[in-house]
Amino acid sequence: MFFHASPIGGIKQLEPRISNHGLPLVYFSKKRENTLVYLSNAIEMYCKETGFIHTGKWKKWGPYGFDKENRLRLEEYYPNALEQTYKGISGYIYSAESIIDSGFEVQIPDAATSSSPVTVTNVEFVPDAYDAIMQAEKEGLITVLRYEEMAKNRREWLVKTIKEEYNSATDHPDYMYFLQGNFSNIINS
């Protein structure tokens, strides 16, 4: 089974779209829980809530990685980031029994892509993405690193990375605005 998350309901066929890799692809995970992070985008949400006008494609925020067992590890890079991003957000997890693999190798565990349209075989409504993420954590399907639990060396990495991201985001004003709004103490230091 292949899973794909979207805030948009009623999709019967998933169509390839130009991806971060510059290719028209549909992204999937073989693990349902890995798609939960795609039900909301912190950058888009923050910009809209604070009145930032953006007419281009929204930059994606992906504060996650994978542990030794290839289990998704979602990280909070600022206090209450998970709740702010996912609480009260609903969406849909679409599944497909099969896909025509694009052959594009994604460096994400359990990920797959298709460059062809994919027929949806099942849809699950997720009423609250935050609750679903917390349930997946409780079941041991994902891990969550909360901001206040972050080790000193990880915080040092975060400071370095945020500065680099901000300085290289000149072609993404939405991303720069989000970073400035959430990490002004780092960017302005």
N, C-alpha and C positions, 0 to 999 in steps of 0.2 A: 504494500500500500504506500502511496505517496501523498504527502500533505502539503497544503499551501494555505496561508492565512491572508485575510483581507478584511478591511473595514466595510467593504461593499458587499451587499447581499444580492441574491438572485442570479449569480453567475452560473451559467450552464456549461460554458466552455472557457477555459483559461487560454488567453491569447498571449503569445510572446510579446514582450515590450523591451525597449532598449534598456539594458541593465547598466549597473556600475561598470561593467566590463566592456561597454560599448557594443554589445551584441544583443539582438532580439532573442530573449530567453524567458521561459517560465521557470522559476525556482521552486524546488520542493525539498522536503526532508522526509526521510523514512521514519522519523520519530515525530509523532503528533506534538509532543511537548516542546520540541525545538521551534515550532512555528509560532508559539504564543507571543514571543518578543516582537513579532511583526504586526501585531494588532494595533499598535500605536507607534508614532514617531515623535520622540520628545522635542525635536527641533521644530517640526511643523506645529505641534501643540503649543509650545512656548511662544512662537512667533504670532500665531493667531490670537492667543489669549492676551498678549500684550500689545496688539494692534500693529505689528510689523507687516507692512504690505510687501508681498513677494509674488511675482508673476511667473517665475521660472519653475524648474523641477526642484522639489524639496530634497535637500541633502538628507541622507539616512543616518540615524544615530544607532550604532550597534555596540553597546557596552557589554559585550559578552565574549567568552572564549570557551574552551573545553578542557576538562580535567584529564587525568591519565586514562580514565575509563571511557573517554569521549562523551562524557556527560556534560551537557550545557552548563556553564557557570556564568550567571548573570551578575554583573557588578554595579553597585551604586557608586557613582563618581562624585555625587554631592548628596547632602542629607535629604532623605525622603524622596529620592529620585524615582524609585519604583512606584510608590503610591501616586506621586504627581503625574507620572506618565501613563499609568495603566488603570488606576482606580476609577470605576464608573464607565470605562470604555468597553463597548461591546463590539463584536465582530464575528467573523465566520471562518471556520476551518473547512476548507474544501479538500476532498480526497479523490484520488483516481487510482484505479486498480493497476493501471499500467501507463507508461509513457514511452515515447520514442526518444531515447537518450540523445542529447545533442552532441555528445562526445567532448564537450567542453569540461575540462577538469576543474572543479571548484575545490578550493583548499579548505573546505568545511566538512567535518565528519558527518556522515549520513546524508549529505546533500546530493541532489540530482538536478539536472536541468533538461529542458526540452526546447528545441527551436521550432517545434510544430505545435499547433493548437492541441489542447488536452481536454477531453470530455470529463466533466465532473461526474463521479459516480455516487458521491455522498456529500452532505453538507451538515455541519454542526454549528449551531448558534452558540456563541460564548457570551453570556450576558454581562460578565465583568472580567476583563482580562487580568486584573490584579488578583482577584480571588482564584482564578484558574492557575496563575503562576504560583501563588502560595500553596495551592493544593498539590501541584506538581512537585514543589519543594518538599512538602510533607510526605509525599509518596516516595521520595528519593530519586525522582526522575531528573531533576535539575538541582543545582546548588545555587545559593544566593549569597554573595558577599556584600553585606551592608556597609555603608560608608563608615560608620563608627567602629566596625571590626577590621578595617583596612590596616595592614601592617605598615610600619614606617617606610620600608623600602618600596612598597607599592604606592604609597602617597608621593614619594619622591619621583617615581616613574610617572605618576599622574601629572604632577607639576610640569615636568619636562615635556610630556606628550601634549598637554593642553597648550603650552606656549608654541610648540612646533605646529600643531594643528591650526591654531589661530593665525600664525604668520604665513601659513601656506594656503589659507582658505580665501584668498582675495577674489576668486571667481565664484564664491558661494556666500553672498551677503547674508543669507538666512542663517548659515552655519556660524559666521562671525558674530552675528547678533545674539544667537543662542549662547555661544561660548562667553561673550562679554557679559551677558545677563546672569549666567550661572557660575562663572569663574573669574569675575572681575578682580578678586583678590590675587589670583595667580597671574592673570594677563597684565595687570597694572603694577606688579611687583618688580 
